[in-house]
Amino acid sequence: MSTRTHAAAQPAVDPETVTLSGYVVEQRYAPGSVPTQDPRDPSKAHARIGEPGQFPFTRGVHATMYRNRLWTMRQFAGFGSADDTNRRFKYLLENAKGTKANTGLSTAFDLPTLMGRDSDDALSAGEVGRCGVAVCTIEDMHRLYADIPVGEVTVSQTINGPAAVIWAMYLAMARERGIGWDTLGGTLQNDILKEFHSQNEFIYPPEASVKLVVDTIEYASRHLPRWNSVSISGYHIREAGSSATQELAFTLRDGMEYVEACLKRGMDVDTFAPRLSFFFNSHNEFFEEICKLRAARRIWANAMRFRFGAKQERSWLMRTHVQTAGCSLTEQQPLNNIVRVAFQAMAGVLGGCQSLHTDSMDETLGLPTEQAVRVALRTQQILAHETGVHRTVDPLGGSWFVEALTDRMENDANQLIAEIDDMGGVVSGIHKGYFRRQIAEASYRFGQEMEAGDRVIVGVNAYPEGNDERQVSILQIPHSVETEQCDRLARFRRERSADGVKRALDRIRGDAREGRNVMDALVEGALARCTLGEMVQAMADVYGRYAGGPEW
């Protein structure tokens, strides 16, 4: 067997220029020939970059960043039944004890739940509990968070199309447990626009989908002061194959679309903007990922202050969760993924994230095992406690390389944002197929680079020795998870009041038809024991279901 590796082709580079992913990031000058108006003049750079914790927040949203408080270590978990995931949550919380970082739970739902379907729906067969936890009812929600102090631990829920319904179930569960909504802290992903760009887990047409997001933003601003009602997500855009700059531009423009919709609703920008949050990918290009987060804060701060007229400084802050890049992990030599994740996590921290999830090494093969989850969490803890990155507020601030790349990414992202503005906004761009075309072209270029060997992926197109070895165990989900979940659901339906369910579903349809905020009706529906699928369908009776535009 040949042991020859595929060497990476080295592109020709101008000796006077250093490039990264097509960007000119540093211009070298011969001794004595540096221009008098050097763009790297420290006084000019300082005015543009600012101080940590001050507008435009290039160097971080807090003046001390991690020196006084580490980022939240928010590990993503969900599989099988609510009881299975509840045990994994407790395992994560137990393993996080003793750290100075805050801990948070991030919930992964299975595909039927993400699509707003009950586990016994014909289209759910074979998918229940496979890629996340199955949640159909308020009873499932109680079991999912049993014995977990949700008034003290922040909870993130990664769901979009049926986000309003799942959130209503969570709020109803808290009410039945006697937990005040004003104590609940957490995040609802709830970013439906990126589903039309990349992930396809949409239910209703774009216009109705945005309306539901605005309903949740408005409801949170009135009742849940600690809750982030939408986490505007670039993560899935990047996982679909976008470039870092596309991820940056499309994500922020999606956020602007929500702000515009809230303003049209008549909301004051400063009543909701402080609770908007973001979710970015951290991929393999180390410095590019750092600069992406720095540029994102600056673009958002300027947009909120000058485009939307926000007066409060908290409205200008772009607070973000970061997750390491699942699409960068390889089935071949999965132990290598531990190293990839470590560097990606470091980029997220040096970029100034507020919370972080580190992927498990075995995620390309199946759901993470407990051992893989522990290693992923330990990766964050080693980063936090052994590397010293928390001792300096912005370790890379002022670097010519970093600041030049940040500037270039900001400029290129702003050009894309202007292009989207010119076509009438994000919803208009969705109907025109703009985002899908852009992402597909970037993904195609990446694939070409891999095939040509210009982009080396260790263990895939280079250094393949050991690829025939099985290096990790795989977590299996038994079919009994589905049958038991369907049995619970049948029993749940038998024991509830049919009249109460009918009244609640009629109210949901009525509020949707009249254009009212549906959140009160959805909470009432959860308390009346309506299922996820029933409440989703009640709104579909009014909004319809979306199958994609003619240009798709």
Secondary structure, 3 states (H helix, E strand, C coil): CCCCCCCCCCCCCCCCEEEECCEEEEECCCCCCCCCCCCCCHHHHHHHHCCCCCCCCCCCCCCCHHHCCCCEEEEEECCECHHHHHHHHHHHHHHCCCCCCCEEEEEEECHHHHCCCCCCCHHHCCCCCCCCECCCCHHHHHHHCCCCCCCCCEEEEECCCCHHHHHHHHHHHHHHCCCCHHHCCEEECCCCHHHHHHHCCCCCCHHHHHHHHHHHHHHHHHHCCCEECEEEECHHHHHCCCCHHHHHHHHHHHHHHHHHHHHHHCCCHHHHHHHEEEEEEECCCHHHHHHHHHHHHHHHHHHHHHHCCCCCHHHHCCCEEEEECHHHCCCCCCCHHHHHHHHHHHHHHHCCCCEEECCCCCCCCCECCHHHHHHHHHHHHHHHHHCCHHHCCCCCCCCHHHHHHHHHHHHHHHHHHHHHHHCCCHHHHHHHCHHHHHHHHHHHHHHHHHHHCCCCCECCCECCCCCCCCCCCCECCCCHHHHHHHHHHHHHHHHCCHHHHHHHHHHHHHHHHCCCCCHHHHHHHHHCCCCHHHHHHHHHHHHCCCCCCCCC
